[in-house]
């Protein structure tokens, strides 16, 4: 039986932290490996007009570098618990990138946090990444409350 790969999508929020912690707790007993994914918006493709003191290319690089550092820290934490993990940083929109990565990597499960507004019942479906992932996912989706 192949080793299951769980895609843990993070935006570094408290709900994503809860999802990461749950994935770590559940992965060891079943021998799952973790793929830690963060999606950075591609500023060049955002609609609208932006006036900034810093060039968009510099902002993009800073966003990617910061996300990379945070992903590496999560990977090291997973490995300290004895769980094989690797990271991936993608440009694009979260839902599309998560579903594409899960499909391309043959993920056995997607793990995400539940947005606070969803938990409070203000949104029943749509609008959040977790809710949008339920439309044609390539594998089961585990939504973890914060």
C-alpha positions in Angstrom: 0.0 0.0 0.0 1.5 3.4 -1.0 2.2 6.0 1.6 -0.7 8.5 1.8 0.1 12.1 1.0 -2.0 14.7 2.7 -2.0 18.2 1.2 -2.2 20.7 4.1 -3.2 24.1 2.7 -2.2 27.1 4.8 -2.7 30.8 4.8 -0.9 31.1 8.1 -4.1 32.0 10.0 -5.2 30.6 13.3 -7.6 28.2 11.4 -4.8 27.0 9.2 -2.6 26.5 12.3 -5.4 24.3 13.7 -5.6 22.3 10.5 -1.8 21.8 10.5 -1.8 20.6 14.1 -4.7 18.2 13.4 -2.8 16.9 10.3 0.3 16.3 12.4 -1.6 14.5 15.1 -3.4 12.2 12.6 -0.5 11.6 10.2 1.9 9.7 12.4 -0.4 6.8 13.3 -1.3 6.2 9.7 2.1 6.9 8.2 1.0 9.8 6.1 3.4 12.3 4.6 2.5 16.0 4.4 2.7 18.4 1.6 2.4 21.9 3.0 1.0 24.3 0.5 0.7 28.1 0.5 -0.7 30.1 -2.4 0.5 33.6 -3.1 -1.7 35.8 -5.2 0.1 36.8 -8.4 0.0 40.6 -8.2 0.6 41.0 -11.9 -2.7 39.4 -12.7 -4.9 41.2 -10.2 -7.5 43.4 -11.8 -7.3 47.1 -11.1 -4.7 49.8 -10.8 -2.2 50.0 -8.0 -0.1 52.9 -6.9 2.7 51.8 -4.5 6.0 53.3 -3.4 7.5 49.8 -4.0 7.4 48.2 -7.4 4.9 45.3 -7.7 7.8 42.9 -8.5 9.5 43.8 -5.2 6.2 43.3 -3.3 5.7 40.0 -5.0 9.2 38.8 -4.1 8.7 39.8 -0.5 5.4 38.0 -0.2 6.9 34.8 -1.7 10.0 35.0 0.5 7.9 35.5 3.7 5.6 32.6 2.8 8.6 30.4 2.0 10.1 31.1 5.5 6.8 30.3 7.2 6.4 27.1 5.2 9.9 26.0 6.1 9.1 26.5 9.8 6.0 24.4 9.5 7.9 21.7 7.7 10.5 21.6 10.4 7.8 21.3 13.0 6.2 18.4 11.3 9.6 16.7 10.9 10.3 17.2 14.7 7.2 15.1 15.2 8.6 12.4 12.9 6.4 13.1 10.0 7.9 13.4 6.5 7.0 16.7 5.0 7.8 19.0 2.1 6.6 22.4 1.0 5.2 24.0 -2.1 4.6 27.6 -2.9 2.3 28.4 -5.8 1.2 31.5 -7.5 -2.5 31.9 -8.3 -5.8 31.7 -6.5 -6.1 29.4 -3.5 -8.9 27.1 -4.6 -7.6 26.5 -8.1 -4.0 26.0 -6.8 -5.1 23.6 -4.0 -7.2 21.5 -6.3 -4.6 21.4 -9.0 -1.8 20.5 -6.6 -3.9 17.8 -4.9 -4.6 16.3 -8.3 -1.1 16.6 -9.7 0.4 15.1 -6.5 -2.1 12.4 -6.1 -3.1 13.6 -2.6 -5.1 11.2 -0.5 -6.6 14.0 1.4 -6.8 17.8 1.6 -6.6 19.4 5.0 -7.8 23.0 5.5 -8.9 25.2 8.3 -12.4 26.5 8.7 -12.8 30.3 8.4 -14.0 32.0 11.5 -17.1 33.4 9.8 -18.1 30.0 8.6 -17.7 28.6 12.1 -20.0 31.3 13.4 -22.6 30.3 10.8 -22.5 33.6 8.8 -21.6 31.7 5.7 -23.1 28.4 4.8 -21.3 27.8 1.5 -19.3 29.7 -1.0 -17.0 32.6 -0.3 -14.4 30.7 1.7 -11.7 28.5 0.4 -12.8 25.5 2.5 -16.4 25.7 1.2 -15.3 26.1 -2.4 -13.1 23.0 -2.2 -16.2 20.8 -1.9 -17.0 21.4 -5.6 -15.4 18.5 -7.4 -12.4 17.8 -5.2 -10.0 15.1 -6.4 -9.9 13.5 -2.9 -11.6 13.8 0.5 -11.4 17.2 2.2 -10.9 17.5 6.0 -12.1 20.9 7.3 -10.7 21.6 10.8 -12.4 24.2 13.0 -10.1 26.8 14.6 
